[in-house]
Amino acid sequence: MSEPVYVERDGDVATVVLNRPERMNALDKAMWMQLGAHMRELDADEALRCVVLRGAGGKAFAAGADISEFANERANGAQARRYGEDVAGSMRALAESRHPTVALIEGACVGGGLLVASQCDLRLCNESARFGVPVKNLGLTEAYDELQGMLRVLGPAASLEILLEGRIWGAREAYEKGLVSRVVPDAEVVKKAYAAARRIADGAPLVARWHKKFIRRLADPRPLSAEEYTESYACFDTEDFRIGYRAFLDKTKPQFKGR
């Protein structure tokens, strides 16, 4: 594949591949735009059950932004804001995906790569993975939109540590910080990530979407409305509930329909 970001399908699981291995999948503007476009297209696909996000080549998820394009694309504050608005749109498309998302992390997951991975619902990495956001060494900040995912996953204390020190750290520390869901031996990470995606895809898709929505809503301190509270019981009116309930009683595997 020559596209800088492309999609592969295996039934009800899609894989979005960051495809610039010669540059450690460093994200340039074209990649940001394609990432957002693909995620919006996948979001509209009712047959889909899970999206895996990974980098090509096996050596990097994404090694940050492509610094070489800064002179033309982010040379001043006004340019950087326009660029950042495009980045933010892609980040939102990933964060707000109705389908569960799994980041399959191999090797470097740095800067923008870490911020992309933090927008996913689950993150699995190999033992060789490396993490960090060393933008202090470039004299630039991550914008509000870019920080939301990391802050949501790690909280303010760990986020500030990462940004202020700017060091690179390994998989075990990423697990201890709560950035990754699990650390897997290098030879097994692809298999384990897709096994997780299959477990997700085999579940009731409406339930997965509701749980994503409920968890995100509970992070908001505003009181729940009566309508929101009622929605948490809407699953009992779905065909999928009847399918799952009957399959449990019959000791068979449910075949959910997303209705």
N, C-alpha and C positions, 0 to 999 in steps of 0.2 A: 504494500500500500504506500502511495506517495503522498496522500493527504496528511497534513500535520495533525489532524484529529479525525479519527474515523470510528465507525460503529460496526461491531460484529454481533450477530444474533445466534443464539442457540435456544430455539424454542421461546420460552417465556422469560429468558434471561438475556439481557443485552450487555455488551462490554463496550465502553467508550475508551479508546486508546489514545493517549498523548504520544504522538509519533514523531519524535525528533531525536532519536537516540544519539546521533552524532554530536548533539549539543546537550546531552543528558536531559533531554525533554524540557529544556528551558522554555518558558512560555513567552512567545511574542504576541503581538496584537492579533495576528491572523488566528493563532491558536485560541486566544481568549474568545474571539468572535465565533469560531467554529464550535468551541465547547458549549457556549450558551445556546447556539442554534440547535445543536444535537440534543441537548437536554430538554429544550422546549418541545422539540419534535417527539422525543420519547415520552414526555409527560402526557402527550395527547393520545398515546397508544394504549387502548384499553386492554389489549391482550398481554401486555407486559406485566411482569411481576417483580422484577428486581433489576438493578443496574449496577454493574461492576465498573469501577474506574481504575485504570492502571496506566503505567508508562511502558513504552516499547523498549526492547533491548535487554531488560533484566538488570540493568545497573542503576537505574534511577526511576523513581516515580515522577518527580520533576525537580530539577535543581534551580528553582526560583525563576525570576524574570530574566528575559534576554536583555542584558545590560547594553549590548551593542546598539540597540535601537533607541536608547534614551536621547541621543543627540538630535534625532529627528522627531521623536514622538513624545518625549517628556523633558524637554529642555528648559521649561519654565513652569510656573504654577498654573497658568491658564491651560497650557497643553496637558499638563499632568492631570488636571481635573477632568478634561474631556476624555482622556485615556482611562482615568479611574472610573468614570461613569460607565464606560463599556465593560471594564473588569467587574464592576459591581453588578451589572446586569447578568453577567454569566454566573457570578457567585450566587445570586438570588435564584437563578434557574436551577442550579444544583441544590441549594439549600431547601428550596420549596418544591422540589420534585415530589409528586404524589407517590411515586414508587420508592421503596426502600433502596438505599444506595450503600455499596460496600467499596471502600478504598483498599485495593490490593497494592501494598507498598513494598517495593524491592529497592534496596540501595538508598540513594540520596532523596530526601524529602525535605527540601530546604526552601525558605523564603515563601514565595508564592505557591510553591508546591505543598508546603505544610498548610498554608491557608486554604488551599483547595481541598486537601484531604480532610481538614477539620469540618468542612461543610457536609461531609458524608455521614451516614447514620452509624456505620460500623467501620473500623479501621483495623486491618490485619497487616502485620509487617514481618519480614524475615529478620533473622538474627543479625544480618549485615546492614540493616537499615541505619541511616543517620539522619538526624533532625536538627533544625535550628532556624532562626530568623535573624541573620546577622546584618540587618540593614543599617545598624549604627555605623558600620564600617564604610557605608556608602554616603552617609550624611543625609539619609532620607527616612521618611516615616511611612508606616503602613497607614492607610486612610481608615476612617471609621468603618466603612462598608467592608473593608478587607479584614478587619480585626474581629468582626462579630462572631464568626465561627469559632476561632481560637478561644475567645473569651467565654463563649457558651460551653465549650468542652473543658477548658482548663481552669476557668475562674481568673480573677484579677491578679492574685499573688503569683501564680506560675506564669501567667502571660507577661507580667512585668519582668520577672526573672529572665525569661527567654529574650525579651526585647532589650533589656538594659545590659545584660552580659553579652549577648550576641554569640555565644559559644555553640559549637556543634556537639551533639550528644548522641548516645546510642539507643538501641532498641529497648534494652532493659529499663533505662531511665524513662523512656517514652511510656512504657507500660506503667511504671510507678507513678508517673504524673497523670495517668488516665487518658493520655492522648490516643493510645492504641488499645483495642479490645483484647488482643492477644499477640504474642510473639511466637513465630513458628520457625523451625529449622529451614534454612535456605531452600533445600531440595523439596520441601513440602508446602511452601507458602501458596503456590498457585492452586494446588489441589485443595488445600484447606479453605482458601477464600471462596472457591467455587462451591465447595460443600456447604459453606455458610449461606451462599446465595441460593443454593437449591433448597435448603431448609426454609428460607424466607419465602421462596417462590411456591413451595408446597402448601403454605398456610393460606388462610382466607385473605384475599387482597384488600377487601374493604376494611377488615380489622387492622391490617398493617397501616393503611392510610389514616384511619381514625387514631390509632395509637401515636403515629407521628404528629398528628394535629394536636392531640390532647397533651402530650409531653411538652410541645412547644408552647401551648397556651398556658400551662401551669407555671412556666417560667416567668410569665407576665403577672405582676402583683395585683392587677385589677381583679375585683371579685367576678366570679362567673355569673353570667346572666342566666335567667330561667331557661332560655332556649339552649344555651350551651350545656347546661346541666342535663336537660332532657335528651340532647343528642348523644350523651354517653350511654344511653340505653337503646339507641336506634338499631343496634345490631340484632336485637331480638325480633325485629320485623323483617329481616332479610332472608332470602332463599339460602344464602350460605350458612346461616345459623341452623336452619332446618337440615341442610345437608350434613353439616358437621355433627350435630346432635345425633342424627340417625346413624351416621358412620361410627360414632363412638359406641352406641348401643349395639350395633351389629359387628363391632370389632373389624371394620374395614377401613381402608384409606379413603378419606373424603376427596371428592373431585369438585373443588369449588369453582363457581362460575362468575364470581364478582358481581352478584346481584342480590 
